[in-house]
Amino acid sequence: MAPRVVIIGTGPAGVRAAQALVEAGLRPTVIDEGRRDGGQIYRRQPEGFSRSYETLYGTEAGRAASLHECFDILKSKIDYLPETLVWNISPNTVHLSSGTRYRTLAFDALIVCSGATDRLMPVKGWHQAGTYSLGGAQVALKSQACAIGSRIVMMGSGPLLYLVAAQYVKAGAQVAAVLDTSTFAQRVAALPRLLAIPAALRKGIALTRVLAKARVPMYRGVQPIEIKGTPQDGVSGVEVVLPGGKRLDLACDAVALGYHLRPETQLADLAGCRFLFDEPTQQWLAQVDADGRSSVPGIYLAGDGARVRGADAAERSGRLAALAALQDQGMQVEGMARLRTDLERFTRFAAGLREAFPWPAKFAAALPDETIVCRCEAITAGELRRVVREAGAQEANRAKAFSRVGMGRCQGRYCGHAGAEIIAAAACVPLSSVGRLRGQAPVKPLPVALTEEVTEEASDEVSE
């Protein structure tokens, strides 16, 4: 019998993994939490919408179109399950929910292409209505064809900051300012590594030109102080400190925040994959070899869900993981060496991006005690520091038990990194010793009335 291969995700990595498997004569099952393929970076607009690829994706329009066309061709050769959540993984089995239906699906090989989410550093007032992550602001634009506000401030650092700002400008939204915590000197220092992918560097420069042409103010080296607003009216403005100490107040009714991206690792955690602390990114990442094999036999991690290196790298990573899965099933494959070589270049470029747009760890120690860190549970920086001082909670899960940080709907996706930084600073210990919040099933809330528990083979999906 042909091996049962399941792919989670239809972003760049998932689509190219599916393509490789179909080319090898297999019919994989592809599970997509979204309504349509494309993932976050190439998220497709709803049916009936008619915005052009250039409007939606800018410099990435060609790649988005290529990926969508590829998936359209693949649809008849795969078992596609859209609007389906993988909420748990047990040995050789994924647990799915779609609407109120629950079922399990067995696999011989599982390729997890879970993508990435925003990496966020809290700022006083970020709980006010009208504050979004950069990714959330992008979803609103692509999926709902609307802006998050009428006068928007984009704040944080990294390529996504400029990409989303440029997309909003092209859509006709008013971007009041782009506030970047990184400095020009940091970008210059990172230039040798950024030259590993000249085309990507040119795209980044093109985004800043779009903003400059639209006369959007861009400030570098800022220190966020507060997002101002009220519970009744939401966001009303942003206050930052510019290099040299001058304070800048900007009026706005919406803010989009983000500092690069972080791999979405909860499914890998539930699958039992081993995690290691990655010093360059200061994150806990699932262990993978050069081809995407995890520490658990039969489970492969690809795309930004394994290592954040961008959409182009994700396409190669997805194909490579699929080839590794085929190889491990005893099949002959070709092209793995070339893909590894390509990914090495993207890895160097990603290192350059980290140097050019560093994660602002130092801001965590300076957050006022009243700053809400965990928005789900309304846990403040002061409460986290208290459990460190009074309860000796110097480990993330112990701090979670005493304070409830990370116990909300997002399970620490948005507060986990910053919370660990606050704990480390308060305890005067290395970030690596704080550990990471453990994943729990379900990874996202499920309907109370789940029905029809069925165990099915991946190859049987097409008969439904």
C-alpha positions as CSV (number, residue, x, y, z in Angstrom):
1,M,0.0,0.0,0.0
2,A,1.1,3.6,-0.7
3,P,2.2,5.4,2.5
4,R,-0.5,7.6,4.1
5,V,0.9,11.2,4.1
6,V,-0.8,14.1,5.7
7,I,0.2,17.7,5.2
8,I,-0.9,20.5,7.6
9,G,-1.1,23.9,6.0
10,T,-1.5,25.3,2.5
11,G,1.1,28.1,2.6
12,P,4.2,28.1,0.4
13,A,5.6,25.1,2.3
14,G,2.5,23.0,2.3
15,V,1.7,23.6,-1.4
16,R,5.2,22.6,-2.5
17,A,5.2,19.6,-0.3
18,A,1.9,18.4,-1.8
19,Q,3.3,19.0,-5.3
20,A,6.3,16.8,-4.6
21,L,4.2,14.0,-3.3
22,V,1.8,14.1,-6.2
23,E,4.7,14.1,-8.6
24,A,5.9,10.9,-6.8
25,G,2.5,9.3,-7.5
26,L,0.9,9.7,-4.0
27,R,-2.4,11.2,-3.1
28,P,-1.7,13.1,0.2
29,T,-4.4,14.6,2.5
30,V,-3.9,18.3,2.9
31,I,-5.5,20.0,5.9
32,D,-6.2,23.7,5.8
33,E,-7.5,25.8,8.7
34,G,-8.5,28.5,6.3
35,R,-11.3,28.7,3.8
36,R,-8.8,28.9,0.9
37,D,-5.2,28.1,0.2
38,G,-2.2,30.5,0.3
39,G,-1.4,30.6,4.0
40,Q,-0.9,34.0,5.6
41,I,1.7,35.5,3.2
42,Y,-0.3,34.5,0.1
43,R,-3.8,34.4,1.6
44,R,-6.4,34.4,-1.1
45,Q,-9.2,36.8,-1.1
46,P,-12.7,35.4,-0.7
47,E,-14.6,34.2,-3.7
48,G,-16.3,37.1,-5.5
49,F,-13.6,39.6,-4.6
50,S,-11.8,41.0,-7.6
51,R,-8.8,42.9,-6.4
52,S,-5.7,42.4,-8.5
53,Y,-2.7,40.3,-7.5
54,E,-0.6,43.5,-7.7
55,T,-2.9,45.3,-5.3
56,L,-3.0,42.3,-2.8
57,Y,0.6,41.1,-2.9
58,G,2.7,43.9,-4.4
59,T,6.2,42.7,-5.2
60,E,5.1,39.1,-4.4
61,A,2.3,39.1,-6.9
62,G,4.0,36.7,-9.3
63,R,4.9,34.2,-6.7
64,A,1.4,34.3,-5.2
65,A,-0.2,33.7,-8.5
66,S,2.2,30.8,-9.2
67,L,1.5,29.2,-5.9
68,H,-2.3,29.6,-6.3
69,E,-2.2,28.2,-9.8
70,C,-0.1,25.2,-8.6
71,F,-2.6,24.4,-5.9
72,D,-5.6,24.7,-8.3
73,I,-4.0,22.0,-10.4
74,L,-3.3,19.9,-7.4
75,K,-6.8,19.9,-6.0
76,S,-8.0,17.0,-8.1
77,K,-5.0,15.0,-7.1
78,I,-5.1,15.4,-3.3
79,D,-7.7,15.1,-0.6
80,Y,-8.2,18.7,0.5
81,L,-9.9,19.5,3.8
82,P,-10.4,23.3,4.1
83,E,-11.8,25.0,7.2
84,T,-10.5,22.1,9.3
85,L,-8.5,22.5,12.5
86,V,-5.9,20.1,13.7
87,W,-6.3,20.5,17.4
88,N,-4.2,17.6,18.6
89,I,-1.6,15.1,17.4
90,S,-1.1,11.7,19.0
91,P,1.1,8.8,17.8
92,N,0.4,8.4,14.0
93,T,-2.9,10.2,14.3
94,V,-4.1,13.8,13.8
95,H,-7.3,15.0,15.6
96,L,-9.5,17.2,13.5
97,S,-12.5,19.4,13.9
98,S,-14.6,21.0,11.2
99,G,-17.7,22.9,12.5
100,T,-19.1,20.6,15.1
101,R,-17.6,17.4,13.6
102,Y,-14.7,15.6,15.2
103,R,-12.7,12.8,13.6
104,T,-9.2,11.3,13.6
105,L,-7.0,10.6,10.7
106,A,-4.1,8.1,10.7
107,F,-0.8,8.7,8.9
108,D,2.5,7.1,8.1
109,A,4.2,10.5,7.5
110,L,3.1,13.9,8.7
111,I,4.4,17.1,7.3
112,V,3.6,20.1,9.5
113,C,3.7,23.4,7.7
114,S,2.0,25.4,10.4
115,G,3.6,28.8,9.5
116,A,4.4,31.6,11.8
117,T,2.7,34.2,14.0
118,D,3.7,37.7,15.1
119,R,6.4,38.0,17.7
120,L,5.1,40.7,20.0
121,M,6.6,42.9,22.8
122,P,3.9,44.5,24.9
123,V,3.7,48.3,25.3
124,K,1.6,50.1,27.9
125,G,-1.9,50.5,26.5
126,W,-1.7,47.7,23.9
127,H,-4.8,46.2,25.3
128,Q,-6.9,49.1,24.0
129,A,-9.4,48.3,21.3
130,G,-7.9,49.2,18.0
131,T,-4.5,47.5,18.6
132,Y,-3.7,44.6,16.3
133,S,-0.7,42.5,15.4
134,L,0.8,43.2,12.0
135,G,-0.5,39.8,10.9
136,G,-4.0,40.6,12.1
137,A,-3.9,43.9,10.2
138,Q,-2.9,42.0,7.1
139,V,-5.7,39.5,7.5
140,A,-8.2,42.3,7.7
141,L,-6.9,43.8,4.5
142,K,-6.7,40.5,2.5
143,S,-9.7,38.6,3.8
144,Q,-12.2,41.4,4.6
145,A,-10.9,44.1,2.2
146,C,-10.9,46.6,5.1
147,A,-8.4,48.6,7.1
148,I,-8.1,48.4,10.8
149,G,-8.7,52.1,11.2
150,S,-8.9,55.5,9.4
151,R,-5.5,56.7,10.7
152,I,-3.1,53.9,11.4
153,V,0.3,53.7,13.1
154,M,2.6,50.7,12.3
155,M,5.0,50.0,15.1
156,G,7.7,47.4,15.7
157,S,10.5,46.1,13.5
158,G,11.3,43.7,10.7
159,P,10.3,43.3,7.0
160,L,6.7,42.6,7.9
161,L,6.4,46.1,9.3
162,Y,7.2,47.7,6.0
163,L,5.3,45.1,3.9
164,V,2.0,45.7,5.8
165,A,2.5,49.4,5.8
166,A,3.1,49.4,2.0
167,Q,0.0,47.1,1.4
168,Y,-2.2,49.5,3.4
169,V,-0.9,52.5,1.4
170,K,-1.6,50.7,-1.9
171,A,-5.1,49.9,-0.7
172,G,-5.7,53.6,-0.1
173,A,-5.6,53.6,3.7
174,Q,-4.0,56.4,5.7
175,V,-0.8,55.3,7.4
176,A,0.1,58.0,9.9
177,A,3.6,56.8,10.5
178,V,5.9,53.8,10.6
179,L,7.8,53.5,13.9
180,D,10.8,51.2,13.8
181,T,12.7,50.3,16.9
182,S,15.8,49.3,14.9
183,T,18.4,51.8,13.7
184,F,20.0,52.6,10.4
185,A,23.4,51.6,11.8
186,Q,22.1,48.1,12.5
187,R,21.0,47.7,8.9
188,V,24.3,48.8,7.6
189,A,26.1,46.3,9.8
190,A,23.8,43.5,8.6
191,L,24.4,44.3,4.9
192,P,27.0,41.6,4.2
193,R,24.5,38.9,5.2
194,L,21.6,40.5,3.5
195,L,23.5,40.4,0.3
196,A,23.1,36.6,0.4
197,I,19.7,37.2,-1.3
198,P,20.0,40.4,-3.4
199,A,16.5,40.1,-4.8
200,A,15.0,40.0,-1.3
201,L,17.0,43.1,-0.3
202,R,15.8,44.9,-3.4
203,K,12.2,44.1,-2.5
204,G,12.7,45.5,1.0
205,I,14.1,48.7,-0.5
206,A,11.2,48.9,-2.9
207,L,8.7,48.8,0.1
208,T,10.4,51.8,1.7
209,R,10.1,53.7,-1.6
210,V,6.4,53.0,-1.7
211,L,6.1,54.6,1.7
212,A,8.3,57.5,0.9
213,K,6.4,58.2,-2.3
214,A,3.2,58.3,-0.2
215,R,4.9,60.7,2.2
216,V,4.5,58.3,5.1
217,P,6.7,59.5,8.0
218,M,9.2,56.8,9.0
219,Y,11.1,56.9,12.3
220,R,14.0,54.6,13.3
221,G,15.5,53.8,16.6
222,V,12.3,54.6,18.5
223,Q,11.4,53.4,22.0
224,P,7.6,52.8,22.5
225,I,6.2,54.4,25.6
226,E,2.4,54.1,25.4
227,I,-0.6,53.4,23.2
228,K,-3.1,56.0,24.4
229,G,-6.8,55.5,24.6
230,T,-9.8,54.8,26.7
231,P,-11.9,51.7,27.3
232,Q,-14.9,53.5,25.8
233,D,-13.3,54.8,22.6
234,G,-10.2,52.6,22.1
235,V,-6.9,53.8,20.7
236,S,-6.4,57.6,20.4
237,G,-2.7,57.9,19.9
238,V,0.9,56.6,20.3
239,E,3.8,58.1,22.3
240,V,7.4,57.1,21.6
241,V,10.9,58.4,22.4
242,L,13.0,59.3,19.4
243,P,16.8,58.9,19.3
244,G,18.2,61.8,21.3
245,G,15.4,61.7,23.8
246,K,12.7,63.8,22.1
247,R,9.2,62.5,22.7
248,L,6.8,62.1,19.8
249,D,3.0,62.0,20.1
250,L,1.0,60.8,17.1
251,A,-2.8,60.8,16.9
252,C,-4.4,57.7,15.5
253,D,-7.3,55.3,15.9
254,A,-5.5,52.0,15.3
255,V,-2.1,50.5,15.8
256,A,-0.5,47.5,14.3
257,L,2.4,45.9,16.2
258,G,5.0,43.3,15.4
259,Y,8.7,42.3,15.8
260,H,9.5,39.7,13.1
261,L,7.7,36.4,13.3
262,R,7.9,33.3,15.5
263,P,7.3,29.7,14.4
264,E,3.9,28.3,15.2
265,T,5.3,25.4,17.2
266,Q,2.3,24.1,19.3
267,L,1.5,21.2,16.9
268,A,5.1,20.1,16.9
269,D,5.0,20.2,20.7
270,L,1.9,18.1,20.9
271,A,3.5,15.6,18.5
272,G,6.3,15.1,21.1
273,C,9.0,16.8,19.1
274,R,12.2,17.7,21.0
275,F,12.8,21.4,21.5
276,L,16.2,23.3,21.8
277,F,16.9,26.8,22.8
278,D,18.2,28.8,19.8
279,E,20.6,31.4,20.9
280,P,20.6,33.6,17.7
281,T,16.8,34.0,17.8
282,Q,16.4,33.7,21.6
283,Q,13.6,31.2,21.1
284,W,12.8,27.6,21.8
285,L,12.6,25.8,18.4
286,A,11.7,22.3,17.4
287,Q,14.8,20.2,16.6
288,V,15.0,19.4,12.8
289,D,17.7,18.1,10.6
290,A,18.7,19.8,7.3
291,D,15.9,18.1,5.5
292,G,13.1,18.8,8.0
293,R,13.0,15.6,10.0
294,S,12.0,16.1,13.6
295,S,13.1,14.1,16.5
296,V,9.9,11.9,16.1
297,P,10.2,9.4,13.3
298,G,7.6,10.1,10.6
299,I,7.0,13.7,11.5
300,Y,8.5,16.5,9.4
301,L,8.5,20.2,9.9
302,A,8.8,22.7,7.1
303,G,8.4,26.4,6.3
304,D,8.3,29.2,8.8
305,G,6.7,26.7,11.3
306,A,10.2,25.2,11.6
307,R,12.5,28.2,10.9
308,V,11.5,31.7,9.9
309,R,13.3,32.3,6.6
310,G,10.6,33.8,4.4
311,A,8.2,32.5,1.8
312,D,10.8,31.7,-0.9
313,A,12.7,29.5,1.6
314,A,9.4,27.9,2.8
315,E,8.6,26.7,-0.7
316,R,12.0,24.9,-0.9
317,S,11.7,23.7,2.7
318,G,8.3,22.2,2.0
319,R,9.5,20.3,-1.1
320,L,12.6,19.1,0.8
321,A,10.6,17.8,3.7
322,A,8.3,15.9,1.3
323,L,11.3,14.4,-0.4
324,A,12.7,13.4,2.9
325,A,9.4,11.7,3.8
326,L,9.5,9.8,0.5
327,Q,13.1,8.8,1.0
328,D,12.3,7.5,4.5
329,Q,9.5,5.4,2.9
330,G,12.0,3.7,0.7
331,M,11.4,5.7,-2.5
332,Q,14.0,7.1,-4.8
333,V,14.2,10.9,-4.8
334,E,16.3,13.6,-6.6
335,G,17.1,17.2,-6.0
336,M,17.6,17.3,-2.2
337,A,21.2,18.5,-2.3
338,R,20.3,21.6,-4.4
339,L,17.4,22.4,-2.1
340,R,19.7,22.2,0.9
341,T,22.2,24.6,-0.8
342,D,19.4,27.1,-1.5
343,L,18.2,27.0,2.1
344,E,21.7,27.7,3.4
345,R,21.6,31.0,1.5
346,F,18.2,31.9,3.0
347,T,19.5,31.0,6.4
348,R,22.3,33.5,6.0
349,F,19.8,36.1,4.9
350,A,17.6,35.4,7.9
351,A,20.5,36.0,10.2
352,G,21.1,39.3,8.5
353,L,17.5,40.3,9.1
354,R,17.8,39.5,12.8
355,E,20.9,41.7,12.9
356,A,19.2,44.5,11.0
357,F,15.9,44.3,12.9
358,P,16.8,42.9,16.4
359,W,14.2,41.7,18.9
360,P,14.0,44.5,21.5
361,A,14.6,42.3,24.6
362,K,15.7,45.3,26.6
363,F,12.2,46.8,26.5
364,A,10.8,44.0,28.7
365,A,12.7,45.0,31.8
366,A,11.6,48.6,31.3
367,L,7.9,47.9,31.0
368,P,5.8,49.7,33.7
369,D,4.3,47.3,36.2
370,E,0.8,48.3,35.1
371,T,1.4,47.2,31.5
372,I,-0.8,44.2,30.6
373,V,1.4,41.4,29.2
374,C,-1.2,38.6,28.8
375,R,-4.2,40.2,27.1
376,C,-6.4,37.1,27.4
377,E,-6.1,36.9,31.2
378,A,-5.2,40.6,31.9
379,I,-2.0,39.7,33.6
380,T,0.4,42.7,34.2
381,A,4.1,42.9,34.1
382,G,3.9,43.8,37.8
383,E,2.1,40.6,38.6
384,L,4.7,38.5,36.8
385,R,7.4,40.2,38.7
386,R,5.6,39.6,41.9
387,V,5.4,35.8,41.4
388,V,9.1,35.8,40.6
389,R,9.9,37.7,43.9
390,E,7.4,36.2,46.2
391,A,6.8,32.7,44.8
392,G,10.2,32.1,43.3
393,A,8.6,31.4,39.9
394,Q,11.7,31.6,37.7
395,E,10.4,29.0,35.2
396,A,7.7,29.8,32.6
397,N,5.2,27.1,33.5
398,R,5.6,27.7,37.3
399,A,4.9,31.4,36.6
400,K,1.9,30.4,34.6
401,A,0.5,28.3,37.5
402,F,0.9,31.2,39.9
403,S,-0.3,34.1,37.7
404,R,-2.4,32.5,34.8
405,V,-0.2,34.1,32.2
406,G,-0.6,32.1,29.0
407,M,-3.8,30.3,30.1
408,G,-6.1,32.2,27.8
409,R,-7.4,31.6,24.3
410,C,-4.0,32.0,22.6
411,Q,-2.2,29.7,25.0
412,G,0.8,32.1,25.1
413,R,1.2,32.6,21.4
414,Y,1.3,36.4,21.9
415,C,2.5,36.8,25.4
416,G,4.8,33.9,25.9
417,H,8.0,35.4,24.5
418,A,7.7,38.7,26.3
419,G,6.6,37.1,29.5
420,A,9.7,34.9,29.5
421,E,11.8,38.1,29.0
422,I,10.1,39.8,32.0
423,I,10.7,36.7,34.2
424,A,14.3,36.5,33.2
425,A,14.9,40.2,33.8
426,A,13.2,40.0,37.2
427,A,15.0,36.9,38.3
428,C,18.4,38.0,36.8
429,V,18.7,34.6,35.0
430,P,19.4,33.8,31.3
431,L,16.4,33.6,29.1
432,S,17.1,30.0,28.3
433,S,16.7,28.9,31.9
434,V,13.1,30.3,32.0
435,G,12.0,27.6,29.6
436,R,8.9,27.7,27.4
437,L,5.2,27.3,27.9
438,R,4.1,23.8,27.2
439,G,1.5,23.2,24.5
440,Q,-1.9,21.9,25.5
441,A,-4.7,20.3,23.4
442,P,-6.8,21.7,22.0
443,V,-4.5,24.2,20.5
444,K,-7.5,26.5,19.8
445,P,-11.0,26.5,21.3
446,L,-13.5,23.9,20.1
447,P,-17.3,23.8,20.0
448,V,-18.8,22.2,23.0
449,A,-21.0,20.0,20.8
450,L,-18.5,17.9,18.9
451,T,-20.2,14.9,17.3
452,E,-19.6,11.8,15.1
453,E,-16.2,10.5,16.3
454,V,-14.8,8.5,13.3
455,T,-11.5,7.0,12.6
456,E,-10.6,7.2,8.9
457,E,-7.8,6.3,6.7
458,A,-6.2,9.2,4.8
459,S,-6.8,7.4,1.5
460,D,-10.6,7.1,2.2
461,E,-11.2,10.9,2.3
462,V,-11.9,11.1,-1.4
463,S,-14.9,8.8,-1.1
464,E,-16.9,11.1,1.3
